[in-house]
Amino acid sequence: MLAFAVTGSSIAPTSGPPTEPDHGVNETTFDRLWSGDPDNGSIPADSSAMGELAAYVDIPFDAPPRAVDQWNEGDHAEFPETDWRTSAVPENTATSRGVFVRDAYVRTFAISPSTRAHLSPNETSLYVAPNGTVFATLDYRVDLPPSTNTSDERKTWSVLDTESEVALRIDNTTVDTVEGTATPTLTYAELNERPGTEHMLTVDAEITVTLEELVETRVEHCTDPDNESTCEEVWVRNATTHVETISVRDSTDVTAYELVASVRAVEYPNGDLGVGVTSPQPWQGFALENGSVSGSWGFYSARDSDWDTLERWQAWNHSITVVSPSVPLQVHAFPSPQSRGPETATEGSVDVLASDGHTAPAPSLPESIDLDVATGEFTSSDRIAVRDDGSSRKTPVVVHGLVRGVTVERSLGELDRVDLATRNLTVDVVEVSEDNVTLAVTLRDNETGAPISTDWTTGIVRVNGEPVQTNEHQYLTKHRQLA
């Protein structure tokens, strides 16, 4: 381990989010990463426009930001390594002690990539990618017994060696190990036996210290026992080796997130392309060549305040509180207000035709998070259908999950094609007056004659440029007053 110098006092220093971009994160994105921090209107000098806005409000993302994983990897590498005399412990961290080892701990710093999904008032699953990285920190100190010195005996202690090994376990299976570092980086793969599988992700650390106890005893040594003049007092050295091993662990409940999506397409008579995407899991949206579509989920990034400060323990159980140089971030997903609905960001022409899904109680976000979130109940966008002008045929449809990098990609040429069902639309004049014309609009399946509700189709019936909602429970007849 390497020593690091810190100055401080017993009074906790001022803590908060970092104030400068780092680790390749650009300034605009950096300012948006710190949701939940006080929005007091205090604008740092030379702030960007986004920085000025972030001084007043929390700013959501449309997709899980890659910058969170960049930040966590960079900040993890900057966590201080101490020597054997000193330990640095984040707040609210359980520690263990032995005969010689003190303040031993291991803690998960971040799981990359991952998203904490606020699914309902009592469900906040931590979704992790099938293949990912776990960043952890480890520390401890060695408390040597005091040396003693009398006229006949001298006892001293020294550290001969310190070792550590960290293992990553998924449930009870070890998937990776690393030795000799205070900032272990571990990886796992193929955590995708089925979507929604819950697992226990555990970081186990084994710390071993080897000490030498040297006892020097003063004795009289005579080369000739019968001649006192040959006797002299000498110190006899006796060294004893002591080995102590301490095990510490930190466990996190995670849910394996593997996106499963059905993508279907239909071609309209004018050459337009209809694309429908359905997934049984919460998902972010999808992208075509002409633009992207975001569903009912928004995202924000917030720091774990346990890492704002470190308790730096030293000999004689003395500690000082210091500002931590490493602050991890976590991506969160939450249901947006229902008034928003699916949104498009397009360069060409992509129109959302329909969106539907299951209804669930809306979650609440932590009080420190100031974002618009669905209230009461919300309907997830399990299915989204769009209509494109047909120019996106050469590029695949890319469906994005709630966890960054988890995608499904389907070529439009390989998609399941559905035939465009023929509809029978009739419009009858019911009544004519000087100011209005009342029409009866009826929409039926051409083959079966069954009524069609436009609540559940991707088509739109318009009369005089205005949408008409047909409803199968009202015999598909709507009266429209036209001025």
N, C-alpha and C positions, 0 to 999 in steps of 0.2 A: 504494500500500500504506500501511497505517497502522502506526505503531509500537506495541509493547506492552512494558510494563515488567515485568521479571522479576528477582527476586533469587535467588541460589543460589550454589553452590560447585561445585568439581570432584568432590565426593562425591555419588554418585547419591542422590536423595531417596527416601524411602519411597514406594512405589507400591502401588496396589491399586485395587479397584473404588470408585466413588463411594459416599458414605455417606448421601446425601440424595436423595429423589425429585425429579424435575424433568421438564420438558417435558410436563406433563399426565399422567404415569404415576402411578397411585395407589400408596400406600405398600405395600399388600399385594402387588401385582404386582411392584413395584420390588424387593422383598426376594427374589423368586424368580428374578430375571434373571441372577444371577451364579454359575451353576454352574461348578465348577472352582476356585473360590477357596478358600483354607484354611478348613475348618470346625473352628475351634478352640474353639468355645463362647464366644467373646468377644461379648457381647451389648451393642450400643450402648444408651445411655440412651433411654428413651421408645420402645423398639422395639415394633412390633406383635407379635401372637402368631405371625404368619408370619415376622417378622424373628427372633424367638427360635428358631423351628424351623430357619430357614435358617442360623443360626449353628452348627448341628451337622451338617446334611445338605444335599445338593443336592435340589432339589424339581422334578420334571418337570411338564410341561404336557400336557393331553390334545389340544391343537391348537396350531398356530403362533401365538404371542401377538402381537397387534397392537402391544403396547407396545414391542417391539424396533424396529419401524419408526418409531414416535414418538420413541423415544430417539435413534436414529441421525440423524434429521432435525434434531432440536434440538441435539444435541452437535456435529454437523458445522458448524452455523452458528456455534458458539462457538470453532472452531479459530482460533488467533491469527494475525492478519495482521501481518507484520513490515514494516519499511521496507527500502530497498535495501541498507542496511549490515548487515543481520542475517538469518539464516535459521533456521528451526525444523524439524528433521528427525526423524521417528519412528525407533525402533530398527529395525535390519535393513533399511534402505532404501538401495538403490543410488543414488548421486548421480553427476552429471557435472560437468565443469569445462571452461572454455575459457580464452581469454586474459584476459578480464575477469570472466566469470561463474564463480561458485563454488557448490558444494553444490546444484546444480539437480536437482530431482526432481519427479515427479508420482506420486501413489499413490492407488489405489482405497480409499476409506474404507469404503464399504458399498454393496451392491446391494440394492435394496428393491422388492418383497419377494423373498426368496430363502430357501432351506433347504439346508443341507449334510446330505445323506442318507447315513447309514452303512449301506450295502447289503450289504456282505460284508467279509471281512478286508482285501481289497485294492481296494475300490471305495467311494469317498466322493464321489459326484457333487454338484456345486453346482447344484441346481435353481433356475432363475429363471423368473419369470412371463413370459408372452408380451409384456406391456407393463410396463415398469418404469422405475426411476430409479437412476442411478449417482451416488453422492456421491464426490468426489475432493478431494484437497488438493494444492497446488502451492506451491513456495517456491524461493528462490535468493537469493544476495546478489551484490553487485558489489564486486570487489576493485580499487580504483583504484591505478594505479601511483603510487609516491611522488612528491611534488613535489620539485623541485630548485631551488636558488637559488645562483648564483655572481655574481661581479661583472659578468659580461657577459651572463648568460642566466638567465631565470626560466621554469620550466616548471610548470604546474599542470594538474590534471585535474578534471573535474566531470561529473556525470551529467545529461544533458539529458532523457532519457526512458527509461521502462521499459514494455514491453508483453508481454502473454502471450495466447495463444490455445490453447484446449483443445478437442480433437475426440474424440468417442466413435465408435469403429469396431467394427462387428460383422463379424468376419472382415476383409475388405478394403474394406468399404463404410462410408463416413462417414454417420452417422445424426443427429448433433447436434454443434453447436459453441457455445462461449461464450468471451467475451473479458474480460480485465481483472479477474480475481478469483482470490484464493488458495484459494477454496472453491467450485470449479465444481460445479454440479448439472446433470446431463445426462439426457436421457430417450431411450428407444427404444420401438418398437412393433412388433407383428406378428412376434414371434420364435417363430412357431408353424407353420413349414412342415410339420413332422411331429413328433409326440412323440418325445422322446429324441434329437433332433438336437443334436450337440455343436458349439459355436461358440467362437471366440476373441474375447473382449470386451477391447478395448484402449482405454486412455485415452492419447492422444497430446498432448503439450504442446510448443508452440514459444515460446521465450522470446527476446525481442529487447531489447537494451539499446543506447542511443545515448549515446556519450561525446564530450566535447569536450576536445581537447588544446590548451592555449593556451601558445604559446612567445613569450616577450618577449625580444628581443635588443637590447642596447645598442649604438647606432651613433652616429657623428658626423654631424650634419646641418648643412650650411652653406647659407645662403641665397645667399651669393656665394662661389663656390669660390676666387676670387682674394683674398678678404678673410677672414683667420682670425677676425677679431672677430665675424663673422656665424655662426660655427660653434658648435654646442652638442651635448651628448650627449642623445640621446632614445632612448626604448624603442619598438621596432617590434613590433607585435602580429601574430601569425600563428596563426589558429585552424584546427585540423583536426578534422573529425568522424570518429569511428570507430563503426561499427555491427557488433555481434556477435549472431549467432542460434545458440541451443543448442536441440536437440530432445531430449526425454526421453519415456519411455513406461512404462506398466505394463499387463501383460496378465493376464487371468484366464480359465481354462478354465471354461465354463459349459455346462449342459445345458438345452435348452428344455423347459419343463414345461407341457404342455397336457393337462388331464384329459379322458380319453375314458371314458365309463361307459355301461353298458347297465343300464337300470332296467326291471324287469318286475313285474307284480302279479297276484295271484290272489285270488278272493273265496271264503271258506269258507261252507258252508251256514248257519252261525249269524250271518253278517254280518261276521265278522272279516275283516281284510285282511292278506294276505301280500305282502310287498315284498322283492324280491331285487335286489341291486346287484352288478354285476361290472365290474371294470376291470383291464386288463392291466398298469397301472402301479401302483406303490405309492401308496396314497391313505389319507386320514385317517379318514373315516367319513361318515355322512350323518345328516340331521335330518328328522324328521317333526313334525307339530304336537304330538304327545304326548311327544316326547323325542328325544334324539340317541343315535347308536350310534358308538362309537369302535372301530377295528379293532386291528391288531396293532402299530401304530406309536405310540411316545411321542415327546415333544419336550423339548428343553431349550435354554436360552439361555446363551451364554458370551461373554466379552469377548476381544478380540484384544490380548494383552499387549504387542505391539509398540508400541501407542499409549499405554502407561502413562506413558512419559517421552519428552521431546523433547531432542535435542541442539541447543542454541542456539549457532550459530556466529556469530562476530563478526570484526571486522578482525584482521589479523595471525594468522589461523588459530587464534584462541583460542575455546574452547567451554566451556560449562557445561551441566550436565544439570538440567532442570527438570521438574516434574510437568505432564503434559499435561492441559489442561482438557477434552479431547475423547477419549472412549473408545468405539469402536464395538462393537456386539454382533452376534452371528450366531446364527440359529436352526439347531438340529440336530435331525434325526430319527433314531430308532434303534428296532430291533425289541424289543418288550417280551417278558418271559419268557412262554413258551408256556402256563404255568399261568393266566395272566391271561385270555387269549382276548378276544374282543369284549366290550365293556362298554356298558351303557346308562345314560343319565341321563334318567329319565322323570318326567313329571308324571302320566301316565295309565298305560296298560298296553301296553308294547312289550317283547316277549320275543324274544331271539336264538334262532333255531331251528337255524342251521347256519352254519359258516364253513369255508372251505377255500381252498387256493391252492398255489403252488409251494414247494418246499423248497430252502433255500439255506444255505450255511455262515454261521453267525452272526458278525457283526463284533465287534471289541473297541473300546471307547471309550478315549479318552486316560486315562492313569493318574490324572489330577487329577479326573476326573469320577466321582462316587460315586453311581451309579444302578443299579437292577436292569435288566440287559439280557439278552436271550436268549443262551444258551450252546450250544455244539455246533452244532446245526442248528435253524433256525426255519422255520415255515410261515407265509407271508404271507397276510393276509386278502384274497385277490383277490376272493372272493365272500362276501357276507354276506346271509343271509336272516332276516327278522324277521316276527313276527306281531303285529298291532296290533288293538285292539278295534273298529276301523272308524270311529272318530271323527275320524281324520286326513284324511278324504277331501277336505276343502275347501282344504287347503294343499298346496303342491308338495313334492316330495321334493328336498332340496338335498344334493348330494354334494360333499364337501370334499376337495381335494387336499392334498398335503404342503406346498405353498406357499400362504401366506396369500392369500385372495382369489381363488384359482383354483377355481372351482366349476362344477358342472353342475346345472341346475335343470329338473325335469320335473314337469309337472302330472299329478296322479293320473288325471285324466280323459283324458289323452292317452297314458297308458302302454300298452305292449304287454300285453294280457291273455292269460294262459294258462289253459286249461281245467283245472279241478281233476280230475285223473285219478281214476277210480273204482278202489278197491282191494277186493280180496277177502280179508277177514281171517277165518280160522277158528281156533277154539280147541278142541282135543280133550283130553279127560281120558285120561291115559295110565295113571296109577296113583293109588290112594287108600290112605292108611294112617291110623292114628289121629292122627298129628302133621302129616302133609304131604299135599299134593295136587300131583302132577306133571302139568303141562300141556304140550301141544305147540302152539306158536303158529306159524301159517303166514300169510305175507303175500304176495299175488300180484297182478299186474296183472289187472284184471277182463276185459280184452279179449284179451290175448295169453297170459295164464297165466304170464307170466315172473315168476320170483321177484324180490322187491324187498328190497334191503338198506337198512335205515334209516340206515346210515352216510352215504348219499348222497341222502337226501330231507329235506324240511323237516318231515315229520310225526313224531309220536312215538307208539309203541304202549305202552300202560300196562296192566298186569295188577295188580289190587288196589292201584292207585295207584302202582305202581313201574314204571319204564321197562323194556321188553324190547327187546333188540337183535336184530333179525333179520339173518341173514347168508346171502347167496345162495350162498356157497361151502360152506355146511353145510346145504344143502337147506331153508334158511329155517326150521329147526326149532330151538327153544331149549327146554330143560327148565327150569322155574322151580319152585323149592321154596317153597311158601307155608306159613308157620307157622300 
